């Protein structure tokens, strides 16, 4: 078996094992008792796998991304923020539907759809921008630079961020994906969101490849 094939199988199996662990009744019980900590752990592990896979797609060889640990810490903090938002937005949408501001009160699909749309067009852009700044900062540090906040912000191609991340991935991917998320039982939502973090890492790799070819 080729080394590349072996590592690919190892990553796939590890990912599946992690997903299985965080969906066991024991972990779900832990998550219920310590929701913020469990959300941190889920994103720390699963979203970081997305970075590893993204690195593979970008460089065509397996390896750990530079500054993987601080980037994983950022993912963990994002997981905490997402857990909080996953509590706030459903309550807000429910109240808006009950008050008649939004239609289809009591309809499960439209509830999930409204939560996804409102969250993705308000909270998500801010979260994505913060993550882009953080990711860029650690990428610059891995190259031996020590950029200031202003220098980090100026390195980012915000036009590309708008055209690809905001204009395309939010309406075409994240809105449908999070509609599915909010159709799931509440205890599985943050797990599914963490799994989507793997996909985000892959999307970021395509973004980086796009930048390198232009």
C-alpha positions as CSV (number, residue, x, y, z in Angstrom):
1,X,0.0,0.0,0.0
2,X,1.3,3.4,-0.9
3,X,2.1,5.8,1.9
4,X,-0.3,8.4,0.5
5,X,-3.1,5.9,0.4
6,X,-2.4,4.7,3.9
7,X,-2.4,8.2,5.4
8,X,-5.6,9.0,3.5
9,X,-7.3,5.9,5.0
10,X,-5.9,6.8,8.4
11,X,-7.4,10.3,8.2
12,X,-10.8,9.0,7.0
13,X,-10.9,6.4,9.8
14,X,-9.7,8.9,12.5
15,X,-12.4,11.4,11.3
16,X,-15.1,8.7,11.5
17,X,-13.9,7.6,14.9
18,X,-14.0,11.1,16.3
19,X,-17.5,11.7,14.9
20,X,-18.6,8.3,16.4
21,X,-17.1,9.3,19.8
22,X,-18.8,12.8,19.9
23,X,-22.2,11.2,19.1
24,X,-22.1,8.5,21.8
25,X,-24.6,8.7,24.6
26,X,-21.6,9.2,27.0
27,X,-20.3,12.2,25.2
28,X,-23.8,13.6,24.6
29,X,-24.3,13.4,28.4
30,X,-21.0,15.2,28.9
31,X,-22.0,17.8,26.4
32,X,-25.3,18.4,28.2
33,X,-23.5,19.0,31.5
34,X,-20.6,21.0,30.0
35,X,-21.9,22.5,26.8
36,X,-19.3,25.2,26.2
37,X,-16.3,22.8,26.9
38,X,-17.7,20.1,24.7
39,X,-18.3,22.6,21.9
40,X,-14.7,23.7,22.2
41,X,-13.5,20.1,22.0
42,X,-15.6,19.3,19.0
43,X,-14.4,22.2,16.9
44,X,-10.8,21.9,18.2
45,X,-10.7,18.4,16.9
46,X,-13.1,18.1,13.9
47,X,-12.5,21.6,12.3
48,X,-8.8,21.0,12.6
49,X,-9.1,17.9,10.6
50,X,-10.6,20.1,7.9
51,X,-7.4,22.2,8.0
52,X,-5.4,19.0,7.6
53,X,-7.4,17.9,4.6
54,X,-7.3,21.4,3.2
55,X,-3.5,21.3,3.4
56,X,-3.5,18.1,1.5
57,X,-5.7,19.5,-1.3
58,X,-3.6,22.6,-1.5
59,X,-0.1,21.1,-1.4
60,X,-1.1,17.6,-2.7
61,X,0.9,16.0,0.1
62,X,-0.1,15.0,3.6
63,X,1.3,17.1,6.5
64,X,0.2,19.2,9.4
65,X,-0.5,22.8,8.6
66,X,1.9,25.3,10.1
67,X,0.8,26.6,13.5
68,X,-1.9,23.9,13.8
69,X,-2.2,24.2,17.6
70,X,-3.0,27.9,17.8
71,X,-5.3,27.5,14.8
72,X,-7.1,24.7,16.6
73,X,-7.5,26.9,19.7
74,X,-9.1,29.5,17.5
75,X,-11.5,26.8,16.1
76,X,-12.3,25.8,19.7
77,X,-13.3,29.4,20.6
78,X,-15.3,29.6,17.4
79,X,-17.1,26.4,18.6
80,X,-18.0,28.1,21.8
81,X,-19.4,31.2,20.0
82,X,-21.4,29.0,17.6
83,X,-22.9,27.1,20.5
84,X,-24.1,30.4,22.0
85,X,-25.5,31.5,18.6
86,X,-27.3,28.2,18.2
87,X,-29.2,29.0,21.4
88,X,-29.9,32.7,20.6
89,X,-31.1,32.5,17.0
90,X,-33.7,29.7,17.4
91,X,-35.3,31.5,20.3
92,X,-35.4,34.7,18.3
93,X,-36.9,33.1,15.3
94,X,-39.6,31.3,17.4
95,X,-40.6,34.6,18.9
96,X,-40.8,36.3,15.5
97,X,-43.0,33.6,14.2
98,X,-45.3,33.6,17.2
99,X,-45.6,37.4,16.9
100,X,-46.4,37.1,13.2
101,X,-43.3,38.9,12.1
102,X,-42.2,35.8,10.3
103,X,-44.7,33.4,8.7
104,X,-45.3,29.6,9.0
105,X,-45.3,29.4,12.8
106,X,-45.0,25.8,13.9
107,X,-43.6,24.6,10.6
108,X,-40.3,22.7,11.3
109,X,-38.8,23.3,7.9
110,X,-39.4,27.1,7.7
111,X,-38.2,27.4,11.3
112,X,-34.9,25.8,10.4
113,X,-34.7,27.8,7.1
114,X,-35.3,31.2,8.8
115,X,-32.8,30.5,11.6
116,X,-30.2,29.5,8.9
117,X,-30.8,32.6,6.7
118,X,-30.8,35.1,9.5
119,X,-27.8,33.6,11.3
120,X,-25.8,33.2,8.1
121,X,-26.4,36.8,7.0
122,X,-25.7,38.4,10.4
123,X,-23.4,36.4,12.6
124,X,-21.6,34.3,10.0
125,X,-19.9,37.1,8.0
126,X,-18.4,38.5,11.3
127,X,-17.2,35.0,12.4
128,X,-15.7,34.2,9.0
129,X,-13.9,37.6,8.9
130,X,-12.4,37.0,12.3
131,X,-11.4,33.5,11.4
132,X,-9.8,34.8,8.1
133,X,-7.8,37.4,10.1
134,X,-6.7,34.9,12.6
135,X,-5.8,32.3,10.0
136,X,-3.8,34.9,8.0
137,X,-2.0,36.0,11.1
138,X,-0.8,32.5,12.0
139,X,0.1,31.9,8.3
140,X,2.3,35.0,8.4
141,X,3.9,33.9,11.7
142,X,4.7,30.5,10.1
143,X,6.7,32.4,7.5
144,X,8.8,34.1,10.1
145,X,6.8,37.4,10.1
146,X,5.4,39.1,13.1
147,X,2.6,41.3,11.6
148,X,0.5,43.8,13.5
149,X,-3.2,43.7,13.3
150,X,-3.3,46.3,10.6
151,X,-0.7,44.5,8.6
152,X,-2.6,41.3,8.9
153,X,-5.8,42.9,7.7
154,X,-4.1,44.5,4.8
155,X,-2.7,41.2,3.6
156,X,-6.2,39.7,3.1
157,X,-7.8,39.9,-0.3
158,X,-11.2,41.3,0.9
159,X,-12.6,41.4,-2.6
160,X,-12.0,37.7,-2.9
161,X,-13.5,37.2,0.6
162,X,-16.7,39.0,-0.6
163,X,-17.0,37.3,-4.0
164,X,-16.3,33.7,-2.9
165,X,-16.9,33.4,0.9
166,X,-19.8,35.8,1.3
167,X,-21.5,35.9,-2.1
168,X,-21.2,32.2,-3.0
169,X,-20.6,29.9,0.0
170,X,-23.2,31.6,2.3
171,X,-26.3,31.4,0.0
172,X,-25.2,28.2,-1.9
173,X,-23.7,26.1,0.8
174,X,-24.1,27.4,4.4
175,X,-27.8,28.4,4.2
176,X,-28.8,24.9,3.0
177,X,-26.3,23.2,5.3
178,X,-27.5,25.0,8.4
179,X,-31.2,24.5,7.4
180,X,-30.4,20.8,7.7
181,X,-28.6,21.5,11.0
182,X,-31.7,23.0,12.6
183,X,-33.9,20.2,11.4
184,X,-31.8,17.9,13.6
185,X,-32.5,17.2,17.3
186,X,-30.8,19.9,19.4
187,X,-28.2,17.6,20.9
188,X,-26.8,16.8,17.4
189,X,-26.7,20.3,16.0
190,X,-23.3,21.4,17.3
191,X,-21.8,18.1,16.3
192,X,-23.1,18.5,12.7
193,X,-21.8,22.1,12.7
194,X,-18.3,20.8,13.8
195,X,-18.4,18.3,10.9
196,X,-19.3,21.2,8.6
197,X,-16.1,22.7,9.9
198,X,-14.2,20.0,8.1
199,X,-15.9,21.1,4.9
200,X,-15.0,24.7,5.7
201,X,-11.3,23.7,5.8
202,X,-11.6,22.2,2.4
203,X,-13.3,25.3,1.1
204,X,-10.5,27.4,2.4
205,X,-8.0,25.2,0.6
206,X,-9.8,25.9,-2.7
207,X,-9.7,29.6,-1.8
208,X,-6.0,29.5,-1.3
209,X,-5.4,27.6,-4.5
210,X,-7.5,30.2,-6.4
211,X,-5.4,33.0,-5.0
212,X,-2.2,31.2,-6.0
213,X,-3.3,30.8,-9.6
214,X,-4.3,34.5,-10.1
